[in-house]
Amino acid sequence: MSSFGLLAAIWPLTTLGHYIQWHIIQISVANLVVIILMIVTFIVALFAPFPGRRRRKENP
């Protein structure tokens, strides 16, 4: 069996997705998780220091 077959067997793909509904907004849980991870990655990228920043400050 291929490695893809082993990974695909871990999660059953025949079930329906779970949805969150708030008034007129309806989104699947999987899409909400992806959106939250993208926002967290963007915020981390904003505040993470650049690797060469310290080196430039030490050598005026």
PDB file with one MODEL, atoms N, CA, C and O in Angstrom:
MODEL        1
ATOM      1  N   MET A   1       0.846  -1.187   0.000  1.00  0.00           N
ATOM      2  CA  MET A   1       0.000   0.000   0.000  1.00  0.00           C
ATOM      3  C   MET A   1       0.889   1.246   0.000  1.00  0.00           C
ATOM      4  O   MET A   1       1.907   1.286   0.691  1.00  0.00           O
ATOM      5  N   SER A   2       0.517   2.225  -0.747  1.00  0.00           N
ATOM      6  CA  SER A   2       1.320   3.449  -0.825  1.00  0.00           C
ATOM      7  C   SER A   2       1.152   4.288   0.435  1.00  0.00           C
ATOM      8  O   SER A   2       0.224   4.077   1.215  1.00  0.00           O
ATOM      9  N   SER A   3       2.058   5.239   0.624  1.00  0.00           N
ATOM     10  CA  SER A   3       1.986   6.102   1.807  1.00  0.00           C
ATOM     11  C   SER A   3       0.744   6.992   1.755  1.00  0.00           C
ATOM     12  O   SER A   3       0.194   7.347   2.798  1.00  0.00           O
ATOM     13  N   PHE A   4       0.299   7.352   0.550  1.00  0.00           N
ATOM     14  CA  PHE A   4      -0.925   8.152   0.437  1.00  0.00           C
ATOM     15  C   PHE A   4      -2.125   7.349   0.929  1.00  0.00           C
ATOM     16  O   PHE A   4      -3.010   7.891   1.592  1.00  0.00           O
ATOM     17  N   GLY A   5      -2.155   6.083   0.611  1.00  0.00           N
ATOM     18  CA  GLY A   5      -3.249   5.229   1.058  1.00  0.00           C
ATOM     19  C   GLY A   5      -3.285   5.094   2.561  1.00  0.00           C
ATOM     20  O   GLY A   5      -4.359   5.025   3.158  1.00  0.00           O
ATOM     21  N   LEU A   6      -2.106   5.055   3.182  1.00  0.00           N
ATOM     22  CA  LEU A   6      -2.052   4.969   4.642  1.00  0.00           C
ATOM     23  C   LEU A   6      -2.534   6.263   5.289  1.00  0.00           C
ATOM     24  O   LEU A   6      -3.244   6.227   6.294  1.00  0.00           O
ATOM     25  N   LEU A   7      -2.155   7.400   4.723  1.00  0.00           N
ATOM     26  CA  LEU A   7      -2.591   8.675   5.286  1.00  0.00           C
ATOM     27  C   LEU A   7      -4.070   8.927   5.055  1.00  0.00           C
ATOM     28  O   LEU A   7      -4.743   9.500   5.912  1.00  0.00           O
ATOM     29  N   ALA A   8      -4.578   8.511   3.922  1.00  0.00           N
ATOM     30  CA  ALA A   8      -5.988   8.724   3.628  1.00  0.00           C
ATOM     31  C   ALA A   8      -6.875   7.875   4.522  1.00  0.00           C
ATOM     32  O   ALA A   8      -8.026   8.235   4.770  1.00  0.00           O
ATOM     33  N   ALA A   9      -6.360   6.760   5.009  1.00  0.00           N
ATOM     34  CA  ALA A   9      -7.155   5.882   5.855  1.00  0.00           C
ATOM     35  C   ALA A   9      -7.266   6.397   7.285  1.00  0.00           C
ATOM     36  O   ALA A   9      -8.082   5.888   8.053  1.00  0.00           O
ATOM     37  N   ILE A  10      -6.472   7.386   7.661  1.00  0.00           N
ATOM     38  CA  ILE A  10      -6.501   7.909   9.031  1.00  0.00           C
ATOM     39  C   ILE A  10      -7.799   8.665   9.289  1.00  0.00           C
ATOM     40  O   ILE A  10      -8.382   8.521  10.364  1.00  0.00           O
ATOM     41  N   TRP A  11      -8.254   9.443   8.361  1.00  0.00           N
ATOM     42  CA  TRP A  11      -9.433  10.290   8.533  1.00  0.00           C
ATOM     43  C   TRP A  11     -10.515   9.846   7.558  1.00  0.00           C
ATOM     44  O   TRP A  11     -10.261   9.802   6.354  1.00  0.00           O
ATOM     45  N   PRO A  12     -11.707   9.518   8.033  1.00  0.00           N
ATOM     46  CA  PRO A  12     -12.761   9.093   7.105  1.00  0.00           C
ATOM     47  C   PRO A  12     -13.284  10.275   6.294  1.00  0.00           C
ATOM     48  O   PRO A  12     -13.704  11.287   6.855  1.00  0.00           O
ATOM     49  N   LEU A  13     -13.253  10.138   4.990  1.00  0.00           N
ATOM     50  CA  LEU A  13     -13.671  11.228   4.120  1.00  0.00           C
ATOM     51  C   LEU A  13     -15.124  11.117   3.677  1.00  0.00           C
ATOM     52  O   LEU A  13     -15.588  11.916   2.864  1.00  0.00           O
ATOM     53  N   THR A  14     -15.837  10.142   4.201  1.00  0.00           N
ATOM     54  CA  THR A  14     -17.224   9.941   3.798  1.00  0.00           C
ATOM     55  C   THR A  14     -18.206  10.687   4.695  1.00  0.00           C
ATOM     56  O   THR A  14     -19.407  10.679   4.423  1.00  0.00           O
ATOM     57  N   THR A  15     -17.725  11.332   5.760  1.00  0.00           N
ATOM     58  CA  THR A  15     -18.608  12.056   6.673  1.00  0.00           C
ATOM     59  C   THR A  15     -18.843  13.469   6.158  1.00  0.00           C
ATOM     60  O   THR A  15     -18.046  14.000   5.385  1.00  0.00           O
ATOM     61  N   LEU A  16     -19.924  14.060   6.585  1.00  0.00           N
ATOM     62  CA  LEU A  16     -20.227  15.439   6.219  1.00  0.00           C
ATOM     63  C   LEU A  16     -19.396  16.398   7.064  1.00  0.00           C
ATOM     64  O   LEU A  16     -19.027  16.082   8.195  1.00  0.00           O
ATOM     65  N   GLY A  17     -19.108  17.557   6.513  1.00  0.00           N
ATOM     66  CA  GLY A  17     -18.361  18.557   7.245  1.00  0.00           C
ATOM     67  C   GLY A  17     -19.217  19.219   8.305  1.00  0.00           C
ATOM     68  O   GLY A  17     -20.446  19.195   8.240  1.00  0.00           O
ATOM     69  N   HIS A  18     -18.548  19.809   9.283  1.00  0.00           N
ATOM     70  CA  HIS A  18     -19.241  20.532  10.336  1.00  0.00           C
ATOM     71  C   HIS A  18     -19.238  22.012   9.993  1.00  0.00           C
ATOM     72  O   HIS A  18     -18.230  22.549   9.535  1.00  0.00           O
ATOM     73  N   TYR A  19     -20.361  22.664  10.215  1.00  0.00           N
ATOM     74  CA  TYR A  19     -20.502  24.075   9.861  1.00  0.00           C
ATOM     75  C   TYR A  19     -20.868  24.896  11.073  1.00  0.00           C
ATOM     76  O   TYR A  19     -21.550  24.421  11.981  1.00  0.00           O
ATOM     77  N   ILE A  20     -20.408  26.139  11.081  1.00  0.00           N
ATOM     78  CA  ILE A  20     -20.762  27.113  12.103  1.00  0.00           C
ATOM     79  C   ILE A  20     -21.630  28.161  11.418  1.00  0.00           C
ATOM     80  O   ILE A  20     -21.269  28.691  10.367  1.00  0.00           O
ATOM     81  N   GLN A  21     -22.768  28.449  12.018  1.00  0.00           N
ATOM     82  CA  GLN A  21     -23.680  29.422  11.430  1.00  0.00           C
ATOM     83  C   GLN A  21     -23.963  30.522  12.447  1.00  0.00           C
ATOM     84  O   GLN A  21     -24.322  30.261  13.596  1.00  0.00           O
ATOM     85  N   TRP A  22     -23.791  31.761  11.990  1.00  0.00           N
ATOM     86  CA  TRP A  22     -24.066  32.918  12.826  1.00  0.00           C
ATOM     87  C   TRP A  22     -24.827  33.918  11.959  1.00  0.00           C
ATOM     88  O   TRP A  22     -24.245  34.562  11.086  1.00  0.00           O
ATOM     89  N   HIS A  23     -26.107  34.041  12.200  1.00  0.00           N
ATOM     90  CA  HIS A  23     -27.025  34.849  11.395  1.00  0.00           C
ATOM     91  C   HIS A  23     -26.943  34.447   9.914  1.00  0.00           C
ATOM     92  O   HIS A  23     -27.372  33.352   9.549  1.00  0.00           O
ATOM     93  N   ILE A  24     -26.401  35.315   9.068  1.00  0.00           N
ATOM     94  CA  ILE A  24     -26.337  34.982   7.638  1.00  0.00           C
ATOM     95  C   ILE A  24     -24.989  34.399   7.236  1.00  0.00           C
ATOM     96  O   ILE A  24     -24.804  34.022   6.079  1.00  0.00           O
ATOM     97  N   ILE A  25     -24.041  34.318   8.173  1.00  0.00           N
ATOM     98  CA  ILE A  25     -22.704  33.805   7.878  1.00  0.00           C
ATOM     99  C   ILE A  25     -22.662  32.315   8.194  1.00  0.00           C
ATOM    100  O   ILE A  25     -23.030  31.896   9.291  1.00  0.00           O
ATOM    101  N   GLN A  26     -22.216  31.524   7.234  1.00  0.00           N
ATOM    102  CA  GLN A  26     -22.053  30.085   7.426  1.00  0.00           C
ATOM    103  C   GLN A  26     -20.684  29.687   6.879  1.00  0.00           C
ATOM    104  O   GLN A  26     -20.370  29.958   5.721  1.00  0.00           O
ATOM    105  N   ILE A  27     -19.869  29.039   7.722  1.00  0.00           N
ATOM    106  CA  ILE A  27     -18.519  28.658   7.332  1.00  0.00           C
ATOM    107  C   ILE A  27     -18.215  27.285   7.911  1.00  0.00           C
ATOM    108  O   ILE A  27     -18.660  26.946   9.007  1.00  0.00           O
ATOM    109  N   SER A  28     -17.455  26.506   7.164  1.00  0.00           N
ATOM    110  CA  SER A  28     -17.087  25.188   7.671  1.00  0.00           C
ATOM    111  C   SER A  28     -15.971  25.345   8.704  1.00  0.00           C
ATOM    112  O   SER A  28     -15.206  26.310   8.680  1.00  0.00           O
ATOM    113  N   VAL A  29     -15.904  24.377   9.601  1.00  0.00           N
ATOM    114  CA  VAL A  29     -14.892  24.420  10.654  1.00  0.00           C
ATOM    115  C   VAL A  29     -13.490  24.332  10.051  1.00  0.00           C
ATOM    116  O   VAL A  29     -12.568  24.996  10.527  1.00  0.00           O
ATOM    117  N   ALA A  30     -13.326  23.527   9.019  1.00  0.00           N
ATOM    118  CA  ALA A  30     -12.013  23.397   8.379  1.00  0.00           C
ATOM    119  C   ALA A  30     -11.553  24.730   7.783  1.00  0.00           C
ATOM    120  O   ALA A  30     -10.390  25.105   7.935  1.00  0.00           O
ATOM    121  N   ASN A  31     -12.448  25.443   7.112  1.00  0.00           N
ATOM    122  CA  ASN A  31     -12.081  26.745   6.543  1.00  0.00           C
ATOM    123  C   ASN A  31     -11.798  27.763   7.639  1.00  0.00           C
ATOM    124  O   ASN A  31     -10.904  28.596   7.487  1.00  0.00           O
ATOM    125  N   LEU A  32     -12.541  27.710   8.736  1.00  0.00           N
ATOM    126  CA  LEU A  32     -12.304  28.622   9.849  1.00  0.00           C
ATOM    127  C   LEU A  32     -10.931  28.375  10.471  1.00  0.00           C
ATOM    128  O   LEU A  32     -10.233  29.324  10.827  1.00  0.00           O
ATOM    129  N   VAL A  33     -10.546  27.125  10.601  1.00  0.00           N
ATOM    130  CA  VAL A  33      -9.220  26.796  11.142  1.00  0.00           C
ATOM    131  C   VAL A  33      -8.125  27.312  10.225  1.00  0.00           C
ATOM    132  O   VAL A  33      -7.126  27.850  10.703  1.00  0.00           O
ATOM    133  N   VAL A  34      -8.291  27.161   8.926  1.00  0.00           N
ATOM    134  CA  VAL A  34      -7.291  27.657   7.971  1.00  0.00           C
ATOM    135  C   VAL A  34      -7.184  29.175   8.042  1.00  0.00           C
ATOM    136  O   VAL A  34      -6.077  29.712   8.005  1.00  0.00           O
ATOM    137  N   ILE A  35      -8.299  29.872   8.142  1.00  0.00           N
ATOM    138  CA  ILE A  35      -8.287  31.334   8.235  1.00  0.00           C
ATOM    139  C   ILE A  35      -7.591  31.783   9.512  1.00  0.00           C
ATOM    140  O   ILE A  35      -6.802  32.727   9.486  1.00  0.00           O
ATOM    141  N   ILE A  36      -7.871  31.118  10.631  1.00  0.00           N
ATOM    142  CA  ILE A  36      -7.233  31.481  11.901  1.00  0.00           C
ATOM    143  C   ILE A  36      -5.730  31.232  11.829  1.00  0.00           C
ATOM    144  O   ILE A  36      -4.951  32.053  12.314  1.00  0.00           O
ATOM    145  N   LEU A  37      -5.307  30.121  11.235  1.00  0.00           N
ATOM    146  CA  LEU A  37      -3.873  29.855  11.099  1.00  0.00           C
ATOM    147  C   LEU A  37      -3.183  30.878  10.206  1.00  0.00           C
ATOM    148  O   LEU A  37      -2.040  31.250  10.473  1.00  0.00           O
ATOM    149  N   MET A  38      -3.847  31.337   9.157  1.00  0.00           N
ATOM    150  CA  MET A  38      -3.268  32.367   8.286  1.00  0.00           C
ATOM    151  C   MET A  38      -3.123  33.689   9.032  1.00  0.00           C
ATOM    152  O   MET A  38      -2.119  34.381   8.861  1.00  0.00           O
ATOM    153  N   ILE A  39      -4.094  34.051   9.847  1.00  0.00           N
ATOM    154  CA  ILE A  39      -4.017  35.295  10.620  1.00  0.00           C
ATOM    155  C   ILE A  39      -2.906  35.211  11.654  1.00  0.00           C
ATOM    156  O   ILE A  39      -2.160  36.172  11.839  1.00  0.00           O
ATOM    157  N   VAL A  40      -2.788  34.072  12.332  1.00  0.00           N
ATOM    158  CA  VAL A  40      -1.719  33.896  13.323  1.00  0.00           C
ATOM    159  C   VAL A  40      -0.355  33.965  12.651  1.00  0.00           C
ATOM    160  O   VAL A  40       0.561  34.593  13.183  1.00  0.00           O
ATOM    161  N   THR A  41      -0.204  33.333  11.495  1.00  0.00           N
ATOM    162  CA  THR A  41       1.062  33.388  10.763  1.00  0.00           C
ATOM    163  C   THR A  41       1.405  34.808  10.348  1.00  0.00           C
ATOM    164  O   THR A  41       2.567  35.209  10.422  1.00  0.00           O
ATOM    165  N   PHE A  42       0.419  35.569   9.917  1.00  0.00           N
ATOM    166  CA  PHE A  42       0.658  36.962   9.533  1.00  0.00           C
ATOM    167  C   PHE A  42       1.096  37.795  10.729  1.00  0.00           C
ATOM    168  O   PHE A  42       2.011  38.611  10.607  1.00  0.00           O
ATOM    169  N   ILE A  43       0.465  37.607  11.876  1.00  0.00           N
ATOM    170  CA  ILE A  43       0.828  38.377  13.074  1.00  0.00           C
ATOM    171  C   ILE A  43       2.229  38.002  13.543  1.00  0.00           C
ATOM    172  O   ILE A  43       2.998  38.877  13.940  1.00  0.00           O
ATOM    173  N   VAL A  44       2.570  36.726  13.503  1.00  0.00           N
ATOM    174  CA  VAL A  44       3.919  36.305  13.884  1.00  0.00           C
ATOM    175  C   VAL A  44       4.951  36.904  12.928  1.00  0.00           C
ATOM    176  O   VAL A  44       6.028  37.318  13.358  1.00  0.00           O
ATOM    177  N   ALA A  45       4.630  36.952  11.646  1.00  0.00           N
ATOM    178  CA  ALA A  45       5.559  37.529  10.668  1.00  0.00           C
ATOM    179  C   ALA A  45       5.750  39.026  10.893  1.00  0.00           C
ATOM    180  O   ALA A  45       6.826  39.555  10.615  1.00  0.00           O
ATOM    181  N   LEU A  46       4.741  39.708  11.382  1.00  0.00           N
ATOM    182  CA  LEU A  46       4.881  41.139  11.658  1.00  0.00           C
ATOM    183  C   LEU A  46       5.825  41.415  12.820  1.00  0.00           C
ATOM    184  O   LEU A  46       6.590  42.379  12.784  1.00  0.00           O
ATOM    185  N   PHE A  47       5.776  40.572  13.856  1.00  0.00           N
ATOM    186  CA  PHE A  47       6.538  40.841  15.071  1.00  0.00           C
ATOM    187  C   PHE A  47       7.819  40.037  15.194  1.00  0.00           C
ATOM    188  O   PHE A  47       8.593  40.288  16.118  1.00  0.00           O
ATOM    189  N   ALA A  48       8.079  39.099  14.324  1.00  0.00           N
ATOM    190  CA  ALA A  48       9.318  38.318  14.371  1.00  0.00           C
ATOM    191  C   ALA A  48      10.480  39.180  13.885  1.00  0.00           C
ATOM    192  O   ALA A  48      10.358  39.880  12.880  1.00  0.00           O
ATOM    193  N   PRO A  49      11.602  39.129  14.593  1.00  0.00           N
ATOM    194  CA  PRO A  49      12.749  39.945  14.168  1.00  0.00           C
ATOM    195  C   PRO A  49      13.404  39.358  12.916  1.00  0.00           C
ATOM    196  O   PRO A  49      13.443  38.142  12.724  1.00  0.00           O
ATOM    197  N   PHE A  50      13.910  40.245  12.084  1.00  0.00           N
ATOM    198  CA  PHE A  50      14.637  39.811  10.899  1.00  0.00           C
ATOM    199  C   PHE A  50      16.032  39.339  11.317  1.00  0.00           C
ATOM    200  O   PHE A  50      16.602  39.896  12.256  1.00  0.00           O
ATOM    201  N   PRO A  51      16.593  38.338  10.655  1.00  0.00           N
ATOM    202  CA  PRO A  51      17.896  37.804  11.067  1.00  0.00           C
ATOM    203  C   PRO A  51      19.045  38.811  10.968  1.00  0.00           C
ATOM    204  O   PRO A  51      19.934  38.789  11.819  1.00  0.00           O
ATOM    205  N   GLY A  52      19.061  39.678   9.976  1.00  0.00           N
ATOM    206  CA  GLY A  52      20.172  40.597   9.794  1.00  0.00           C
ATOM    207  C   GLY A  52      20.028  41.910  10.531  1.00  0.00           C
ATOM    208  O   GLY A  52      20.905  42.766  10.414  1.00  0.00           O
ATOM    209  N   ARG A  53      18.981  42.102  11.270  1.00  0.00           N
ATOM    210  CA  ARG A  53      18.729  43.391  11.912  1.00  0.00           C
ATOM    211  C   ARG A  53      19.754  43.681  13.008  1.00  0.00           C
ATOM    212  O   ARG A  53      20.214  44.818  13.112  1.00  0.00           O
ATOM    213  N   ARG A  54      20.127  42.704  13.822  1.00  0.00           N
ATOM    214  CA  ARG A  54      21.099  42.927  14.902  1.00  0.00           C
ATOM    215  C   ARG A  54      22.474  43.248  14.338  1.00  0.00           C
ATOM    216  O   ARG A  54      23.177  44.108  14.868  1.00  0.00           O
ATOM    217  N   ARG A  55      22.854  42.577  13.285  1.00  0.00           N
ATOM    218  CA  ARG A  55      24.173  42.760  12.702  1.00  0.00           C
ATOM    219  C   ARG A  55      24.335  44.188  12.173  1.00  0.00           C
ATOM    220  O   ARG A  55      25.410  44.772  12.304  1.00  0.00           O
ATOM    221  N   ARG A  56      23.307  44.744  11.592  1.00  0.00           N
ATOM    222  CA  ARG A  56      23.399  46.107  11.048  1.00  0.00           C
ATOM    223  C   ARG A  56      23.489  47.144  12.168  1.00  0.00           C
ATOM    224  O   ARG A  56      24.149  48.166  11.986  1.00  0.00           O
ATOM    225  N   LYS A  57      22.857  46.921  13.306  1.00  0.00           N
ATOM    226  CA  LYS A  57      22.903  47.888  14.410  1.00  0.00           C
ATOM    227  C   LYS A  57      24.269  47.892  15.089  1.00  0.00           C
ATOM    228  O   LYS A  57      24.712  48.939  15.561  1.00  0.00           O
ATOM    229  N   GLU A  58      24.943  46.747  15.148  1.00  0.00           N
ATOM    230  CA  GLU A  58      26.237  46.673  15.810  1.00  0.00           C
ATOM    231  C   GLU A  58      27.347  47.348  14.993  1.00  0.00           C
ATOM    232  O   GLU A  58      28.297  47.880  15.568  1.00  0.00           O
ATOM    233  N   ASN A  59      27.238  47.330  13.669  1.00  0.00           N
ATOM    234  CA  ASN A  59      28.242  47.931  12.790  1.00  0.00           C
ATOM    235  C   ASN A  59      27.704  49.208  12.182  1.00  0.00           C
ATOM    236  O   ASN A  59      27.101  49.173  11.109  1.00  0.00           O
ATOM    237  N   PRO A  60      27.913  50.358  12.857  1.00  0.00           N
ATOM    238  CA  PRO A  60      27.363  51.615  12.305  1.00  0.00           C
ATOM    239  C   PRO A  60      28.072  52.130  11.088  1.00  0.00           C
ATOM    240  O   PRO A  60      27.696  53.170  10.548  1.00  0.00           O
TER     241      PRO A  60
ENDMDL
END
